[in-house]
Amino acid sequence: MAVLDDVKLLLDIPESDADLDNKLNLIIKNAERQVLSYLPSGLDNVPNELEYIVCELSVTRFNRLGNEGMSSYSQEGESITYGDDIAPYLSAIQAWNNMQKNNTRGVVRFL
Protein backbone atom coordinates (compact mmCIF):
# COMPACT_ATOMS: atom_id res chain seq x y z
CA MET A 1 0.00 0.00 0.00
CA ALA A 2 1.57 3.25 -1.13
CA VAL A 3 -0.17 5.40 1.47
CA LEU A 4 1.22 3.25 4.29
CA ASP A 5 4.74 3.67 2.91
CA ASP A 6 4.27 7.44 2.62
CA VAL A 7 2.90 7.72 6.16
CA LYS A 8 5.80 5.69 7.55
CA LEU A 9 8.24 7.90 5.66
CA LEU A 10 6.69 11.09 7.06
CA LEU A 11 6.70 9.66 10.57
CA ASP A 12 10.31 8.44 10.28
CA ILE A 13 9.27 4.83 10.82
CA PRO A 14 11.51 2.41 8.89
CA GLU A 15 9.66 0.44 6.19
CA SER A 16 10.97 -2.78 7.71
CA ASP A 17 9.35 -1.93 11.08
CA ALA A 18 6.01 -3.73 10.96
CA ASP A 19 5.11 -3.25 14.63
CA LEU A 20 2.86 -0.26 13.94
CA ASP A 21 1.41 -1.45 10.62
CA ASN A 22 -1.94 -2.61 12.05
CA LYS A 23 -2.47 0.68 13.88
CA LEU A 24 -1.38 2.72 10.85
CA ASN A 25 -3.61 0.72 8.51
CA LEU A 26 -6.61 1.40 10.77
CA ILE A 27 -5.79 5.11 10.87
CA ILE A 28 -5.42 5.16 7.06
CA LYS A 29 -8.71 3.29 6.59
CA ASN A 30 -10.52 5.79 8.82
CA ALA A 31 -8.93 8.73 6.98
CA GLU A 32 -10.09 7.23 3.66
CA ARG A 33 -13.63 6.93 5.03
CA GLN A 34 -13.49 10.54 6.18
CA VAL A 35 -12.43 11.78 2.73
CA LEU A 36 -14.96 9.53 0.97
CA SER A 37 -17.74 11.07 3.06
CA TYR A 38 -17.14 14.36 1.20
CA LEU A 39 -17.11 12.75 -2.25
CA PRO A 40 -20.05 11.72 -4.43
CA SER A 41 -21.69 8.47 -3.37
CA GLY A 42 -20.73 5.39 -5.31
CA LEU A 43 -16.98 5.83 -4.97
CA ASP A 44 -15.31 2.92 -3.20
CA ASN A 45 -11.79 4.34 -3.18
CA VAL A 46 -10.24 7.75 -2.73
CA PRO A 47 -9.11 9.06 -6.15
CA ASN A 48 -5.34 9.21 -6.72
CA GLU A 49 -5.48 13.01 -6.86
CA LEU A 50 -6.77 13.12 -3.28
CA GLU A 51 -4.63 10.38 -1.70
CA TYR A 52 -2.28 13.01 -0.31
CA ILE A 53 -5.14 14.13 1.95
CA VAL A 54 -5.47 10.61 3.35
CA CYS A 55 -1.72 10.60 3.99
CA GLU A 56 -1.75 13.98 5.74
CA LEU A 57 -4.83 13.12 7.83
CA SER A 58 -3.21 9.83 8.85
CA VAL A 59 -0.03 11.54 10.02
CA THR A 60 -2.06 14.12 11.94
CA ARG A 61 -4.18 11.43 13.56
CA PHE A 62 -1.16 9.32 14.48
CA ASN A 63 0.46 12.31 16.13
CA ARG A 64 -2.69 12.88 18.21
CA LEU A 65 -2.77 9.35 19.67
CA GLY A 66 -3.23 9.66 23.40
CA ASN A 67 -4.79 13.13 23.04
CA GLU A 68 -8.16 12.06 21.68
CA GLY A 69 -10.96 14.42 22.57
CA MET A 70 -8.67 17.29 23.49
CA SER A 71 -9.17 20.65 21.87
CA SER A 72 -6.09 22.18 23.47
CA TYR A 73 -3.14 21.26 25.66
CA SER A 74 -0.90 23.45 27.78
CA GLN A 75 2.03 22.61 30.02
CA GLU A 76 4.95 24.69 31.27
CA GLY A 77 4.70 27.36 28.60
CA GLU A 78 3.97 24.95 25.75
CA SER A 79 0.53 25.25 24.24
CA ILE A 80 -1.03 23.11 21.51
CA THR A 81 -4.45 23.73 20.00
CA TYR A 82 -6.13 21.10 17.86
CA GLY A 83 -8.44 22.14 15.06
CA ASP A 84 -10.64 20.27 12.63
CA ASP A 85 -8.24 17.94 10.84
CA ILE A 86 -9.98 17.91 7.46
CA ALA A 87 -10.87 21.62 7.30
CA PRO A 88 -7.68 22.67 5.44
CA TYR A 89 -8.45 20.16 2.68
CA LEU A 90 -12.13 20.89 2.07
CA SER A 91 -11.41 23.38 -0.71
CA ALA A 92 -9.29 20.79 -2.55
CA ILE A 93 -12.03 18.17 -2.16
CA GLN A 94 -14.64 20.65 -3.39
CA ALA A 95 -12.46 21.57 -6.38
CA TRP A 96 -12.14 17.87 -7.28
CA ASN A 97 -15.93 17.43 -6.94
CA ASN A 98 -16.53 20.44 -9.21
CA MET A 99 -14.05 19.13 -11.77
CA GLN A 100 -15.87 15.79 -11.84
CA LYS A 101 -19.22 17.50 -12.33
CA ASN A 102 -17.85 19.54 -15.24
CA ASN A 103 -16.32 16.47 -16.88
CA THR A 104 -19.55 14.51 -17.01
CA ARG A 105 -21.28 14.38 -20.33
CA GLY A 106 -24.98 14.42 -20.93
CA VAL A 107 -27.01 11.71 -22.58
CA VAL A 108 -28.55 12.19 -26.00
CA ARG A 109 -31.69 10.27 -26.82
CA PHE A 110 -33.26 10.03 -30.23
CA LEU A 111 -36.98 9.53 -30.48
C-alpha positions in Angstrom: 0.0 0.0 0.0 1.6 3.3 -1.1 -0.2 5.4 1.5 1.2 3.2 4.3 4.7 3.7 2.9 4.3 7.4 2.6 2.9 7.7 6.2 5.8 5.7 7.6 8.2 7.9 5.7 6.7 11.1 7.1 6.7 9.7 10.6 10.3 8.4 10.3 9.3 4.8 10.8 11.5 2.4 8.9 9.7 0.4 6.2 11.0 -2.8 7.7 9.3 -1.9 11.1 6.0 -3.7 11.0 5.1 -3.2 14.6 2.9 -0.3 13.9 1.4 -1.4 10.6 -1.9 -2.6 12.1 -2.5 0.7 13.9 -1.4 2.7 10.8 -3.6 0.7 8.5 -6.6 1.4 10.8 -5.8 5.1 10.9 -5.4 5.2 7.1 -8.7 3.3 6.6 -10.5 5.8 8.8 -8.9 8.7 7.0 -10.1 7.2 3.7 -13.6 6.9 5.0 -13.5 10.5 6.2 -12.4 11.8 2.7 -15.0 9.5 1.0 -17.7 11.1 3.1 -17.1 14.4 1.2 -17.1 12.7 -2.3 -20.1 11.7 -4.4 -21.7 8.5 -3.4 -20.7 5.4 -5.3 -17.0 5.8 -5.0 -15.3 2.9 -3.2 -11.8 4.3 -3.2 -10.2 7.7 -2.7 -9.1 9.1 -6.1 -5.3 9.2 -6.7 -5.5 13.0 -6.9 -6.8 13.1 -3.3 -4.6 10.4 -1.7 -2.3 13.0 -0.3 -5.1 14.1 1.9 -5.5 10.6 3.3 -1.7 10.6 4.0 -1.8 14.0 5.7 -4.8 13.1 7.8 -3.2 9.8 8.8 0.0 11.5 10.0 -2.1 14.1 11.9 -4.2 11.4 13.6 -1.2 9.3 14.5 0.5 12.3 16.1 -2.7 12.9 18.2 -2.8 9.3 19.7 -3.2 9.7 23.4 -4.8 13.1 23.0 -8.2 12.1 21.7 -11.0 14.4 22.6 -8.7 17.3 23.5 -9.2 20.6 21.9 -6.1 22.2 23.5 -3.1 21.3 25.7 -0.9 23.4 27.8 2.0 22.6 30.0 4.9 24.7 31.3 4.7 27.4 28.6 4.0 25.0 25.8 0.5 25.3 24.2 -1.0 23.1 21.5 -4.4 23.7 20.0 -6.1 21.1 17.9 -8.4 22.1 15.1 -10.6 20.3 12.6 -8.2 17.9 10.8 -10.0 17.9 7.5 -10.9 21.6 7.3 -7.7 22.7 5.4 -8.4 20.2 2.7 -12.1 20.9 2.1 -11.4 23.4 -0.7 -9.3 20.8 -2.6 -12.0 18.2 -2.2 -14.6 20.7 -3.4 -12.5 21.6 -6.4 -12.1 17.9 -7.3 -15.9 17.4 -6.9 -16.5 20.4 -9.2 -14.0 19.1 -11.8 -15.9 15.8 -11.8 -19.2 17.5 -12.3 -17.8 19.5 -15.2 -16.3 16.5 -16.9 -19.5 14.5 -17.0 -21.3 14.4 -20.3 -25.0 14.4 -20.9 -27.0 11.7 -22.6 -28.6 12.2 -26.0 -31.7 10.3 -26.8 -33.3 10.0 -30.2 -37.0 9.5 -30.5 
